[in-house]
Every structure is written in structure tokens, then in C-alpha cells.
Amino acid sequence: MKPKLILMSHGNMALETLQSAKMIVGELAVAEVVAMEATDGMSGTVEKLTTILEKMGNVPILIIADLKGGTPCNVAMMQMNNYQHLRVISGLNLAMVIEASVSPSEDVDELADYLCEIGKNAVEKIELPEIEEDDEYEE
């Protein structure tokens, strides 16, 4: 069974990242979302996540949180002792969600490791290539 996916963030980042993934890969992008609002605090975020986890049951679940050390990530980590097949990674970005959506991997640990690499590789300083005089367009 392919791991279930939960995206967690401060505000609507997780929801909007999922929507962007759907623009690119269509309905392959399937995930639950926990969007922590300013008024939720720790307890409200725990409640939102617990509701989703209870609905999913004891299946492989991968949570991608926006920021290591932030409340959404900390709340996810607190649930790891309660769910044997729950894994948490941080650094939510669009490349990770797209790859999670199209990956055939059924192993939650393998998928988590793969997405960490995808996330790292998605961050890059972009520089324009140098154009030599011979390559320039002449009218």
C-alpha cells in the first residue's frame, strides 16, 4: 500500500502547495492538509492532526511539515510514538509533493528518504549562462 500523505504548515502553505501540485500532476496529487491558523496554537493543531490520523488508521503515513522546529512539525513528531508507520520530514516544497504523488514506492521509509533528497535538490541558485560574443544574435 502506498503511504498516505499529510501536508502541515503555518497558514495555508500546505493547502496551496497541494493545489499547485494538482495543476501539474492532476488528481495524482492526493493528501490531507493541516493548516495551522494563528489562533490554533499547539492544542488546536494537535486536534486537527489527530482527527486525520484516527480516520486513516494504522497504515503507512508520511507527514511533510513546513519547518523543522515549528509547531506543525513538533505536533507531527509528537504523534510518532502513537502510530508505528508514521514518518515525518520537514522542508515542505512543491517538488516533494509532486514526487510523492507520482512515486510508486510503497515503503514509507524509502519514500521519506527519497523526498528528502528531492527537496534538497529542488533548492538551487539559478545563474544565467555566460554568452560568448560569437553566440550573440546579430541583426
C-alpha positions as CSV (number, residue, x, y, z in Angstrom):
1,M,0.0,0.0,0.0
2,K,1.3,3.4,-1.0
3,P,1.8,5.6,2.1
4,K,-0.9,8.2,2.9
5,L,0.3,11.8,2.7
6,I,-0.3,14.7,5.1
7,L,1.0,18.2,4.5
8,M,1.3,20.5,7.5
9,S,2.1,24.2,7.6
10,H,1.7,27.5,9.3
11,G,-1.2,29.2,7.4
12,N,-2.3,28.0,4.0
13,M,1.1,27.0,2.6
14,A,0.3,23.2,2.7
15,L,-3.1,23.7,1.0
16,E,-1.7,26.0,-1.7
17,T,1.2,23.6,-2.3
18,L,-1.2,20.8,-2.8
19,Q,-3.3,22.9,-5.2
20,S,-0.2,23.8,-7.2
21,A,0.8,20.1,-7.4
22,K,-2.7,19.3,-8.7
23,M,-2.2,21.9,-11.5
24,I,0.9,19.9,-12.6
25,V,0.0,16.2,-12.0
26,G,-3.7,16.4,-11.7
27,E,-5.6,14.0,-9.4
28,L,-2.5,12.0,-8.7
29,A,-1.8,14.7,-6.0
30,V,-3.8,13.4,-3.1
31,A,-3.1,14.5,0.5
32,E,-4.7,15.6,3.7
33,V,-3.8,19.1,4.9
34,V,-3.3,20.6,8.3
35,A,-3.2,24.3,8.1
36,M,-2.3,25.8,11.4
37,E,-4.1,29.1,11.9
38,A,-2.7,31.8,14.3
39,T,-5.5,31.0,16.8
40,D,-5.0,27.2,16.7
41,G,-1.8,27.1,18.9
42,M,-0.4,23.7,19.8
43,S,-3.7,22.2,21.1
44,G,-5.7,23.2,18.0
45,T,-3.1,21.8,15.7
46,V,-2.9,18.5,17.7
47,E,-6.7,18.3,17.4
48,K,-6.6,18.8,13.6
49,L,-3.9,16.2,13.1
50,T,-5.4,13.7,15.5
51,T,-8.7,13.8,13.6
52,I,-7.0,13.0,10.3
53,L,-4.7,10.2,11.8
54,E,-7.6,8.5,13.5
55,K,-9.5,8.5,10.2
56,M,-6.5,7.0,8.4
57,G,-5.9,4.3,10.9
58,N,-2.7,2.2,11.3
59,V,-1.4,2.5,7.7
60,P,1.9,3.9,6.4
61,I,1.6,7.7,6.7
62,L,4.2,10.3,5.7
63,I,3.8,13.9,7.0
64,I,5.7,16.7,5.3
65,A,5.8,19.7,7.5
66,D,6.9,23.2,6.5
67,L,9.6,24.0,9.1
68,K,11.7,21.8,11.5
69,G,11.1,23.1,15.0
70,G,7.9,24.8,14.1
71,T,4.6,23.9,15.8
72,P,3.2,21.8,12.8
73,C,6.4,19.7,12.7
74,N,6.6,19.4,16.5
75,V,2.9,18.3,16.6
76,A,3.6,15.7,13.9
77,M,6.7,14.4,15.8
78,M,4.6,14.0,19.0
79,Q,2.4,11.5,17.2
80,M,5.2,9.3,16.0
81,N,5.0,7.2,19.2
82,N,1.3,6.6,18.7
83,Y,1.5,5.4,15.1
84,Q,4.0,2.7,14.2
85,H,4.1,3.5,10.5
86,L,4.2,7.3,10.8
87,R,7.2,9.2,9.4
88,V,7.8,13.0,9.5
89,I,10.0,15.1,7.2
90,S,10.4,18.9,7.1
91,G,11.0,21.4,4.4
92,L,7.7,21.2,2.5
93,N,8.1,22.3,-1.1
94,L,6.3,21.7,-4.4
95,A,8.9,19.3,-5.8
96,M,8.4,17.0,-2.8
97,V,4.7,16.9,-3.2
98,I,4.8,16.2,-6.9
99,E,7.3,13.4,-6.4
100,A,5.3,11.9,-3.5
101,S,2.3,11.9,-5.8
102,V,3.9,10.1,-8.7
103,S,6.3,7.8,-6.8
104,P,5.3,4.2,-6.9
105,S,7.1,3.5,-3.6
106,E,5.1,1.6,-1.1
107,D,7.8,1.7,1.6
108,V,7.3,4.8,3.9
109,D,10.9,4.9,4.9
110,E,12.2,4.7,1.4
111,L,9.7,7.4,0.3
112,A,10.8,9.7,3.1
113,D,14.4,9.3,2.3
114,Y,13.7,9.9,-1.4
115,L,11.7,13.0,-0.8
116,C,14.4,14.5,1.4
117,E,16.8,14.2,-1.5
118,I,14.2,15.7,-3.9
119,G,13.7,18.6,-1.5
120,K,17.4,19.3,-1.2
121,N,17.9,19.1,-5.0
122,A,15.0,21.5,-5.6
123,V,16.8,24.3,-3.9
124,E,19.4,25.8,-6.2
125,K,20.9,29.2,-7.0
126,I,20.0,29.9,-10.6
127,E,22.6,31.8,-12.7
128,L,22.4,32.8,-16.3
129,P,24.8,31.1,-18.6
130,E,27.6,33.3,-19.9
131,I,27.1,34.2,-23.6
132,E,30.2,34.4,-25.7
133,E,30.4,37.1,-28.3
134,D,30.2,34.5,-31.1
135,D,26.9,33.2,-29.7
136,E,25.1,36.6,-29.6
137,Y,22.3,37.2,-32.1
138,E,23.3,39.7,-34.8
139,E,20.8,41.6,-36.9
